[in-house]
Amino acid sequence: MSSLFYIEKLGKLCTQIDTEFATIFPLDNKFHRRCFRRLQRAYIEARYSEHYEITVEELAYLEGEVQKLKGLVERVCLGRVQS
């Protein structure tokens, strides 16, 4: 499976477990879509290509989304373990 679509597929699977996952990494404007594409490409390009670029603003936004994702994963997983 292409790494570009793997994150999208995981997101759809997570949304089946809890719909709040759909609120993380929204694609509702050009900046959000560009940041998500950078995240998708980062897995390969950031390690193997000297041409991968990301701005401080994009990185800060993605860091915030990753923190939201981490919190949601912890909450959902703990809820399932405790039930």
C-alpha positions as a Markdown table, in Angstrom:
| # | Residue | x | y | z |
|---|---|---|---|---|
| 1 | Met | 0.0 | 0.0 | 0.0 |
| 2 | Ser | 1.3 | 3.4 | -0.9 |
| 3 | Ser | 2.5 | 5.4 | 2.2 |
| 4 | Leu | 0.6 | 8.4 | 0.8 |
| 5 | Phe | -2.8 | 6.7 | 1.4 |
| 6 | Tyr | -1.9 | 4.7 | 4.5 |
| 7 | Ile | -2.5 | 7.7 | 6.9 |
| 8 | Glu | -5.9 | 8.3 | 5.2 |
| 9 | Lys | -6.9 | 4.7 | 5.5 |
| 10 | Leu | -5.9 | 4.6 | 9.2 |
| 11 | Gly | -7.9 | 7.8 | 9.8 |
| 12 | Lys | -11.0 | 6.2 | 8.2 |
| 13 | Leu | -10.6 | 3.1 | 10.4 |
| 14 | Cys | -10.2 | 5.1 | 13.5 |
| 15 | Thr | -13.3 | 7.2 | 12.7 |
| 16 | Gln | -15.3 | 3.9 | 12.7 |
| 17 | Ile | -14.3 | 3.5 | 16.3 |
| 18 | Asp | -14.9 | 7.1 | 17.4 |
| 19 | Thr | -16.2 | 9.8 | 15.1 |
| 20 | Glu | -14.1 | 12.4 | 16.9 |
| 21 | Phe | -11.1 | 11.1 | 15.0 |
| 22 | Ala | -12.6 | 12.9 | 11.9 |
| 23 | Thr | -11.9 | 16.3 | 13.6 |
| 24 | Ile | -8.2 | 15.7 | 13.6 |
| 25 | Phe | -6.2 | 16.8 | 10.5 |
| 26 | Pro | -9.2 | 18.6 | 8.9 |
| 27 | Leu | -8.9 | 19.2 | 5.2 |
| 28 | Asp | -11.2 | 22.2 | 5.1 |
| 29 | Asn | -8.8 | 24.7 | 3.7 |
| 30 | Lys | -5.7 | 25.0 | 1.6 |
| 31 | Phe | -3.3 | 25.3 | 4.5 |
| 32 | His | -4.7 | 22.2 | 6.2 |
| 33 | Arg | -4.6 | 20.2 | 3.0 |
| 34 | Arg | -1.0 | 21.2 | 2.4 |
| 35 | Cys | 0.1 | 20.3 | 5.9 |
| 36 | Phe | -1.6 | 16.9 | 5.6 |
| 37 | Arg | 0.2 | 16.2 | 2.3 |
| 38 | Arg | 3.5 | 17.2 | 4.0 |
| 39 | Leu | 2.8 | 14.8 | 6.8 |
| 40 | Gln | 2.0 | 12.0 | 4.3 |
| 41 | Arg | 5.2 | 12.6 | 2.4 |
| 42 | Ala | 7.4 | 13.0 | 5.4 |
| 43 | Tyr | 7.6 | 9.3 | 6.2 |
| 44 | Ile | 9.7 | 8.7 | 3.1 |
| 45 | Glu | 10.9 | 12.0 | 1.9 |
| 46 | Ala | 12.1 | 13.5 | 5.1 |
| 47 | Arg | 14.5 | 10.5 | 5.6 |
| 48 | Tyr | 15.6 | 9.9 | 2.0 |
| 49 | Ser | 15.2 | 13.2 | 0.0 |
| 50 | Glu | 17.2 | 16.3 | 0.5 |
| 51 | His | 14.3 | 18.2 | -1.2 |
| 52 | Tyr | 11.7 | 17.6 | 1.5 |
| 53 | Glu | 10.7 | 21.0 | 3.0 |
| 54 | Ile | 8.3 | 22.1 | 5.7 |
| 55 | Thr | 7.8 | 25.5 | 7.2 |
| 56 | Val | 7.9 | 26.3 | 10.9 |
| 57 | Glu | 4.2 | 27.3 | 10.6 |
| 58 | Glu | 3.3 | 23.9 | 9.0 |
| 59 | Leu | 5.3 | 22.0 | 11.6 |
| 60 | Ala | 3.7 | 23.9 | 14.5 |
| 61 | Tyr | 0.3 | 23.1 | 13.1 |
| 62 | Leu | 1.0 | 19.4 | 12.6 |
| 63 | Glu | 2.5 | 19.2 | 16.1 |
| 64 | Gly | -0.8 | 20.5 | 17.5 |
| 65 | Glu | -2.8 | 18.0 | 15.5 |
| 66 | Val | -0.5 | 15.2 | 16.6 |
| 67 | Gln | -1.0 | 16.2 | 20.3 |
| 68 | Lys | -4.8 | 16.2 | 19.8 |
| 69 | Leu | -4.5 | 12.8 | 18.2 |
| 70 | Lys | -2.4 | 11.4 | 21.0 |
| 71 | Gly | -4.9 | 12.7 | 23.6 |
| 72 | Leu | -7.8 | 11.2 | 21.7 |
| 73 | Val | -6.1 | 7.8 | 21.3 |
| 74 | Glu | -5.3 | 7.7 | 25.0 |
| 75 | Arg | -8.9 | 8.5 | 25.9 |
| 76 | Val | -10.5 | 6.1 | 23.5 |
| 77 | Cys | -8.1 | 3.2 | 24.4 |
| 78 | Leu | -8.4 | 3.7 | 28.1 |
| 79 | Gly | -12.2 | 3.9 | 27.8 |
| 80 | Arg | -12.2 | 0.6 | 25.9 |
| 81 | Val | -9.8 | -1.1 | 28.4 |
| 82 | Gln | -11.9 | 0.1 | 31.4 |
| 83 | Ser | -15.2 | -1.0 | 29.9 |
